[in-house]
């Protein structure tokens, strides 16, 4: 399935053109619009709506679009014109609620180590992941600095005493004060 053909666009289409084509086709093939249609028409419209949605999802995301374009070019230049589609096409499946959705086909390394590694790298190098990782590192660093500085301050103020010893001396001081207060008339 050529995502550009699905949306009726040229490969140099802008995001605005992709968005406009998607809105037009999504409205035309939306399953709710065909809920009263005969089953073959309804099924065809649902399939077409899913294809339009998938094409929009891929072409609106810069990374997915670049990946799609590079894989499409390499598939077009190879002896097997179906190379891209055999590796990255989608098939029907049913989820727990019995609605159709698309999932990657198994086979041709779809679930292999390389694709899982590539997915992990993409997730880890995404801007949001890097920001989250940086934020977590800053928080962890702050906790370490606070904990270390707290220990250092304690040792500076209470040389030679442990926390338990300091608490005992505070309790003794309180008891001494109470005894002195009780002895005064």
Secondary structure, 3 states (H helix, E strand, C coil): CCHHHHHCCCCCCCHHHHHHHHHHHHHHHCCCCCCCCCHHHHHHHHHHHHHHHHHHHHHHCHHHHHHHHHHHHHHHHCCCCCHHHHHHCEEEEECCCCCEEEEECCCCCCCCHHHHHHHHHHHHHCHHHHHHHHHHHHHHHHHHHHHHHHHHHHHHHCCCCCHHHHHHHHHHHHHHHHHHHHHCC
